[in-house]
Amino acid sequence: MEDFENLRDLPQKLEQLIKEKQKELLDFKHEDFVWGFKNKYLTFIITAKDKYRILYGWRKFVFYFFASMYLVVPVIAIIALTIISGNWWFLTGIAVNFVGVAISAFRKSIIIFIYTAIAVISWIRNGFYWDDYITYFFFCIWCGYFCYGMADGLEEAYAKEIVLENKKVYEILVQGGLIMVDWKEQNTR
C-alpha cells in the first residue's frame, strides 16, 4: 500500500525536480553552456514544438527545401506522372506518400521495413517493373518517409546549432523552459 502512495506523489516530485533544474539553467551563462556541450559535459534537447521558428539564414532555406520535398514536390510529380502515363490509379501515390510521412513522424519504421520486404519478395518472384503498383507505391512511401526524416533531422540539428551560436536565442529558450539539459557526471575521454 505504501508503494502506491509513493506512486501518487511521483508527478509532483518530477515537476519539482524539473523546476529545480530549470532554475539552475537560468543561472547558467551561455558561454559556460557552449563550453559544457563542446567538452561533452552536457547534452540538450529543445522541447519547443516549432523549432523551425528559430531557424534563420541558409539553415531555414535548407529546412524549407526538404519540407517542400515531402509536401509539394510529390504531389506535382505524381500528378505529372499520372497525366503522362494515363493511369489514374497512380494518383493514390499521393496518399501513399503521406502515409510514409506519417510513419516517419510517428517513428514507426518497422512498417516501412515490412513493406520493403514485401516489395523485394514481389520483385524476386515477378521481376522488377517500373509500372508495377508495388514498385510504384514502394518509391512513393520511401520518398515521404525519407524526405520527412531529413527535414525533421535537419530542423533539430540546425536549431541546436543556433542555440549554441546565438546567446539571445539561448536566453529566450531558457526563460521559456524550452531546453532540457542532461548533465553528465564527468568527461571520461
Rosetta silent file (secondary structure, phi, psi, omega in degrees, C-alpha in Angstrom):
SEQUENCE: MEDFENLRDLPQKLEQLIKEKQKELLDFKHEDFVWGFKNKYLTFIITAKDKYRILYGWRKFVFYFFASMYLVVPVIAIIALTIISGNWWFLTGIAVNFVGVAISAFRKSIIIFIYTAIAVISWIRNGFYWDDYITYFFFCIWCGYFCYGMADGLEEAYAKEIVLENKKVYEILVQGGLIMVDWKEQNTR
SCORE:     score description
SCORE:     0.000 S_00000001
   1 L     0.000  -36.966 -179.598    0.000    0.000    0.000 S_00000001
   2 H   -65.061  -33.047  178.673    2.868    2.353    0.784 S_00000001
   3 H   -63.816  -38.659  179.445    4.262    1.812   -2.739 S_00000001
   4 H   -67.234  -35.556  177.987    1.032    3.090   -4.291 S_00000001
   5 H   -66.873  -36.555  176.855    1.150    6.250   -2.185 S_00000001
   6 H   -64.959  -37.194  179.123    4.706    6.877   -3.403 S_00000001
   7 H   -67.317  -34.139  178.515    3.500    6.500   -6.997 S_00000001
   8 H   -65.279  -32.195 -179.820    0.770    9.087   -6.476 S_00000001
   9 L   -82.731   -8.317 -174.805    3.380   11.633   -5.415 S_00000001
  10 H   -58.890  -47.541  179.870    5.599   10.879   -8.426 S_00000001
  11 H   -59.746  -39.242  179.336    4.183   13.557  -10.803 S_00000001
  12 H   -67.322  -39.779  179.187    4.591   16.282   -8.169 S_00000001
  13 H   -65.058  -41.119  178.262    8.131   15.134   -7.381 S_00000001
  14 H   -65.242  -41.754  178.763    9.055   15.120  -11.076 S_00000001
  15 H   -62.362  -41.127  178.637    7.578   18.571  -11.598 S_00000001
  16 H   -65.422  -40.874  178.926    9.526   19.891   -8.615 S_00000001
  17 H   -64.080  -41.366  178.676   12.746   18.321   -9.935 S_00000001
  18 H   -64.025  -42.079  178.975   12.222   19.893  -13.363 S_00000001
  19 H   -63.381  -39.197  178.470   11.645   23.324  -11.798 S_00000001
  20 H   -64.327  -42.652  179.299   14.849   22.993   -9.758 S_00000001
  21 H   -66.314  -35.236  177.667   16.834   22.057  -12.884 S_00000001
  22 H   -64.998  -40.387  178.191   15.274   24.988  -14.745 S_00000001
  23 H   -63.126  -39.993  177.137   16.389   27.398  -12.003 S_00000001
  24 H   -60.634  -41.261 -178.061   19.936   26.027  -12.287 S_00000001
  25 H   -68.833  -32.219  177.918   19.841   26.610  -16.031 S_00000001
  26 H   -61.760  -32.890  179.771   18.631   30.213  -15.607 S_00000001
  27 L   -85.452   -4.921 -175.187   21.846   30.991  -13.703 S_00000001
  28 L   -87.110  124.050 -179.303   23.980   29.232  -16.317 S_00000001
  29 L   -74.459  153.340 -179.556   25.775   31.570  -18.737 S_00000001
  30 H   -61.416  -40.395 -179.362   25.665   30.932  -22.469 S_00000001
  31 H   -62.740  -41.458  178.592   29.451   30.683  -22.698 S_00000001
  32 H   -67.450  -36.990  178.154   29.522   28.011  -19.973 S_00000001
  33 H   -61.797  -46.919 -179.954   26.672   26.172  -21.693 S_00000001
  34 H   -64.464  -43.744  179.253   28.564   26.097  -25.009 S_00000001
  35 H   -61.304  -44.799  179.347   31.794   25.031  -23.292 S_00000001
  36 H   -62.881  -37.234  178.630   29.988   22.225  -21.446 S_00000001
  37 H   -70.440  -45.371 -178.229   28.391   20.982  -24.653 S_00000001
  38 H   -65.681  -31.138  179.655   31.607   21.090  -26.675 S_00000001
  39 L   -95.400   13.000  173.848   33.513   19.252  -23.947 S_00000001
  40 L    62.282   32.711  173.573   30.755   16.648  -23.606 S_00000001
  41 L   -89.179  -16.550  179.085   29.752   17.547  -20.053 S_00000001
  42 E  -151.173  156.567  169.144   26.157   18.055  -21.106 S_00000001
  43 E  -126.457  162.669 -179.757   23.678   17.346  -23.868 S_00000001
  44 E  -146.428  157.009  177.135   20.445   19.181  -24.501 S_00000001
  45 E  -127.848  135.674  174.678   17.083   18.856  -26.192 S_00000001
  46 E   -91.195  118.416 -174.634   14.967   21.717  -27.428 S_00000001
  47 L   -91.316   -0.053  177.359   11.414   20.921  -26.350 S_00000001
  48 L   -64.241  138.466 -178.822    9.729   23.620  -28.439 S_00000001
  49 L   -72.994  -36.835 -176.646    7.339   22.088  -30.949 S_00000001
  50 L  -103.980   72.222 -177.707    8.046   24.612  -33.710 S_00000001
  51 H   -65.943  -25.574 -178.685   11.829   24.544  -33.870 S_00000001
  52 H   -62.568  -19.068 -178.956   11.746   25.929  -37.410 S_00000001
  53 H   -69.909  -22.702  179.054   10.756   29.319  -35.940 S_00000001
  54 H   -94.359   -1.693  177.901   14.260   29.840  -34.523 S_00000001
  55 L   -77.358  147.842  175.027   15.965   28.964  -37.810 S_00000001
  56 L  -152.391  164.822  177.899   17.319   31.762  -39.956 S_00000001
  57 L    69.258 -145.656 -176.105   19.590   32.272  -42.945 S_00000001
  58 H   -65.487  -26.664  178.882   20.729   29.344  -45.061 S_00000001
  59 H   -65.158  -40.211  178.452   19.561   26.841  -42.428 S_00000001
  60 H   -65.209  -40.011  178.353   15.975   27.981  -42.854 S_00000001
  61 H   -61.492  -47.467 -179.684   16.310   27.673  -46.637 S_00000001
  62 H   -63.213  -41.458  177.807   17.634   24.087  -46.419 S_00000001
  63 H   -61.745  -46.975 -179.633   14.875   23.116  -43.963 S_00000001
  64 H   -65.166  -32.076  176.453   12.162   24.584  -46.203 S_00000001
  65 H   -61.116  -49.289 -179.409   13.702   22.815  -49.210 S_00000001
  66 H   -71.537  -30.638  175.626   13.349   19.404  -47.536 S_00000001
  67 H   -65.180  -39.350  177.293    9.928   20.296  -46.160 S_00000001
  68 H   -69.720  -26.881  178.535    8.786   21.049  -49.706 S_00000001
  69 H   -64.382  -29.743  178.310   10.317   17.744  -50.815 S_00000001
  70 H  -102.673   -9.136 -179.973    7.784   15.826  -48.759 S_00000001
  71 H  -104.496  -51.524 -169.571    4.827   18.225  -49.097 S_00000001
  72 L   -99.716  -48.498 -173.756    4.737   19.823  -52.533 S_00000001
  73 H   -58.203  -45.109  179.602    7.097   18.009  -54.894 S_00000001
  74 H   -61.064  -37.203  179.672    5.473   14.550  -54.595 S_00000001
  75 H   -63.038  -48.039 -179.770    2.041   15.990  -55.376 S_00000001
  76 H   -64.584  -46.213 -178.112    3.303   17.760  -58.506 S_00000001
  77 H   -64.750  -40.523 -178.102    5.444   14.801  -59.623 S_00000001
  78 H   -70.585  -39.308  176.714    2.677   12.241  -59.080 S_00000001
  79 H   -63.371  -43.042  178.261    0.096   14.350  -60.924 S_00000001
  80 H   -62.897  -44.038  178.929    2.539   14.769  -63.829 S_00000001
  81 H   -63.502  -37.306  178.418    3.296   11.027  -63.878 S_00000001
  82 H   -65.036  -43.580  179.470   -0.424   10.256  -63.820 S_00000001
  83 H   -65.999  -43.272 -179.330   -1.099   12.532  -66.787 S_00000001
  84 H   -64.799  -45.427 -176.319    1.859   11.154  -68.759 S_00000001
  85 H   -79.768  -24.104 -177.472    1.036    7.500  -68.086 S_00000001
  86 L    76.230    8.035 -179.877   -2.732    7.876  -68.366 S_00000001
  87 L  -101.164  103.006 -174.348   -3.138    5.588  -65.351 S_00000001
  88 H   -72.784  -12.301  175.825   -5.352    7.460  -62.908 S_00000001
  89 H   -69.033  -19.979  178.490   -4.686    4.912  -60.165 S_00000001
  90 H   -64.602  -19.374  177.405   -1.259    6.494  -59.793 S_00000001
  91 H   -62.389  -23.395  177.100   -2.975    9.406  -58.014 S_00000001
  92 H   -66.221  -14.739  176.479   -3.243    7.137  -54.968 S_00000001
  93 H   -62.666  -26.290  176.786    0.535    7.583  -54.716 S_00000001
  94 H   -62.956  -47.267  178.608   -0.122   10.993  -53.150 S_00000001
  95 H   -65.070  -39.367  179.819   -1.874    9.327  -50.204 S_00000001
  96 H   -65.303  -37.386  176.036    0.828    6.648  -50.009 S_00000001
  97 H   -59.010  -45.201 -179.435    3.486    9.374  -49.903 S_00000001
  98 H   -72.610  -22.606  170.381    1.747   10.971  -46.925 S_00000001
  99 H   -65.208  -41.462  175.844    1.488    7.554  -45.269 S_00000001
 100 H   -61.492  -39.538  176.282    5.288    7.477  -45.488 S_00000001
 101 H   -62.109  -45.704 -179.155    5.403   10.945  -43.901 S_00000001
 102 H   -64.562  -39.995  178.437    3.123    9.781  -41.070 S_00000001
 103 H   -61.909  -42.519  178.337    5.211    6.653  -40.492 S_00000001
 104 H   -67.786  -40.845 -178.183    8.333    8.795  -40.206 S_00000001
 105 H   -65.674  -36.982 -178.307    6.621   11.377  -37.987 S_00000001
 106 L   -93.742    6.338  175.688    5.328    8.752  -35.561 S_00000001
 107 L    56.682   47.830  178.211    8.638    6.812  -35.633 S_00000001
 108 L  -112.178   58.544 -174.235    7.085    3.527  -36.789 S_00000001
 109 H   -61.754  -24.579 -178.128    9.932    2.427  -39.091 S_00000001
 110 H   -58.886  -32.716  179.255    9.050   -1.250  -38.799 S_00000001
 111 H   -64.142  -41.452  178.423    6.109   -0.667  -41.176 S_00000001
 112 H   -62.551  -44.020 -177.017    8.481    0.652  -43.848 S_00000001
 113 H   -70.760  -31.528  174.361   10.787   -2.336  -43.485 S_00000001
 114 H   -66.005  -45.534  178.960    7.880   -4.788  -43.666 S_00000001
 115 H   -64.633  -36.985  176.843    6.671   -3.134  -46.872 S_00000001
 116 H   -61.718  -43.278  178.051   10.236   -3.196  -48.235 S_00000001
 117 H   -61.519  -42.940  178.119   10.420   -6.935  -47.549 S_00000001
 118 H   -61.556  -42.925 -179.646    7.100   -7.459  -49.340 S_00000001
 119 H   -64.486  -43.269 -179.546    8.349   -5.404  -52.317 S_00000001
 120 H   -64.251  -42.662  177.625   11.637   -7.322  -52.532 S_00000001
 121 H   -61.399  -42.085  178.042    9.820  -10.672  -52.397 S_00000001
 122 H   -62.497  -41.503  179.592    7.498   -9.446  -55.148 S_00000001
 123 H   -66.636  -36.252  178.462   10.457   -8.361  -57.282 S_00000001
 124 H   -67.101  -42.447 -177.034   12.167  -11.727  -56.818 S_00000001
 125 H   -75.727  -43.152 -171.315    9.010  -13.638  -57.787 S_00000001
 126 H  -109.308  -11.961 -175.062    7.664  -11.404  -60.571 S_00000001
 127 L    94.815  162.026 -178.259   10.614   -9.268  -61.671 S_00000001
 128 L   -95.858  118.204  178.456   11.234   -5.557  -61.245 S_00000001
 129 L  -131.249  134.763 -179.458    8.933   -3.372  -63.354 S_00000001
 130 L   -66.349  -30.195 -177.347    8.519    0.394  -63.062 S_00000001
 131 L   -91.543    9.504  175.268    4.825    0.245  -63.887 S_00000001
 132 L   -78.133  137.910 -177.227    4.097   -2.349  -61.192 S_00000001
 133 H   -63.745  -37.641  179.998    1.948   -0.953  -58.374 S_00000001
 134 H   -63.082  -43.068  178.300    4.122   -2.474  -55.649 S_00000001
 135 H   -64.805  -45.981 -179.299    7.224   -0.802  -57.115 S_00000001
 136 H   -60.395  -48.454 -179.808    5.408    2.497  -57.608 S_00000001
 137 H   -68.296  -30.616  175.847    4.000    2.556  -54.072 S_00000001
 138 H   -58.544  -48.797 -179.306    7.383    1.459  -52.711 S_00000001
 139 H   -69.939  -33.969  177.463    9.024    4.592  -54.115 S_00000001
 140 H   -64.775  -47.099 -176.835    6.114    6.817  -53.030 S_00000001
 141 H   -68.862  -38.343  178.892    6.202    5.605  -49.418 S_00000001
 142 H   -69.636  -33.743  176.873   10.005    5.772  -49.238 S_00000001
 143 H   -61.580  -48.992  179.010   10.005    9.295  -50.696 S_00000001
 144 H   -62.952  -43.554 -178.852    7.639   10.532  -47.976 S_00000001
 145 H   -63.483  -49.275 -175.776    9.484    8.639  -45.242 S_00000001
 146 H   -68.527  -47.348 -176.652   12.976    9.768  -46.270 S_00000001
 147 H   -66.191  -38.904  176.809   12.188   13.419  -47.035 S_00000001
 148 H   -66.065  -42.805  178.868   10.264   13.932  -43.783 S_00000001
 149 H   -59.944  -40.623  177.566   13.077   12.270  -41.822 S_00000001
 150 H   -64.752  -46.074 -179.304   15.644   14.556  -43.470 S_00000001
 151 H   -63.344  -42.636 -179.458   13.600   17.698  -42.777 S_00000001
 152 H   -65.809  -44.330  179.110   12.955   16.669  -39.169 S_00000001
 153 H   -65.126  -41.318  178.465   16.588   15.776  -38.505 S_00000001
 154 H   -67.044  -38.222  178.337   17.875   18.984  -40.086 S_00000001
 155 H   -59.602  -45.665 -179.805   15.380   21.073  -38.118 S_00000001
 156 H   -65.218  -47.856 -177.604   16.640   19.564  -34.854 S_00000001
 157 H   -65.126  -43.923 -179.372   20.338   19.834  -35.751 S_00000001
 158 H   -67.959  -36.660  177.592   20.095   23.396  -37.060 S_00000001
 159 H   -63.084  -41.214  177.457   18.076   24.536  -34.053 S_00000001
 160 H   -63.494  -42.374  178.356   20.802   23.151  -31.756 S_00000001
 161 H   -59.747  -41.567 -178.605   23.496   24.925  -33.775 S_00000001
 162 H   -67.335  -38.782  177.572   21.635   28.226  -33.476 S_00000001
 163 H   -62.421  -38.994  179.521   21.220   27.810  -29.703 S_00000001
 164 H   -72.001  -30.734 -178.253   24.972   27.254  -29.421 S_00000001
 165 H   -85.759  -35.520 -167.974   25.787   30.240  -31.662 S_00000001
 166 L  -111.700  112.528 -177.782   23.217   32.801  -30.555 S_00000001
 167 H   -63.656  -38.303 -177.869   23.141   33.955  -26.931 S_00000001
 168 H   -65.389  -43.335  177.860   19.788   35.729  -27.306 S_00000001
 169 H   -62.262  -42.429  178.163   18.023   32.613  -28.638 S_00000001
 170 H   -58.038  -47.634 -177.905   19.547   30.589  -25.792 S_00000001
 171 H   -64.716  -39.506  178.470   18.255   33.049  -23.182 S_00000001
 172 H   -63.621  -43.756 -179.116   14.743   33.137  -24.686 S_00000001
 173 H   -68.135  -37.614  178.917   14.528   29.335  -24.723 S_00000001
 174 H   -66.745  -44.937  179.961   15.861   29.031  -21.162 S_00000001
 175 H   -64.427  -31.959  178.612   13.409   31.602  -19.825 S_00000001
 176 L   -83.797   -3.951 -178.811   10.569   29.823  -21.600 S_00000001
 177 L    69.746   32.232 -174.907   11.659   26.459  -20.205 S_00000001
 178 L  -103.099   13.936  175.700   12.123   25.089  -23.717 S_00000001
 179 E  -125.893  130.450  172.925   15.528   23.472  -23.188 S_00000001
 180 E  -110.322  128.304 -176.801   16.105   20.244  -21.305 S_00000001
 181 E  -112.454  136.632  175.211   19.703   19.611  -20.257 S_00000001
 182 E  -111.247  111.973 -178.531   21.228   16.266  -19.386 S_00000001
 183 E   -85.768  133.740  177.359   24.274   16.758  -17.189 S_00000001
 184 L   -96.858  150.554 -177.222   26.972   14.102  -17.413 S_00000001
 185 L   -61.356  -56.821 -179.301   28.977   13.140  -14.359 S_00000001
 186 L  -158.641  149.757  178.289   32.396   13.616  -15.831 S_00000001
 187 L   -79.005  114.158 -176.501   34.064   13.582  -19.200 S_00000001
 188 L   -95.225   -0.439 -178.639   35.947   10.294  -19.296 S_00000001
 189 L   -91.585    0.000    0.000   37.500   10.774  -22.720 S_00000001
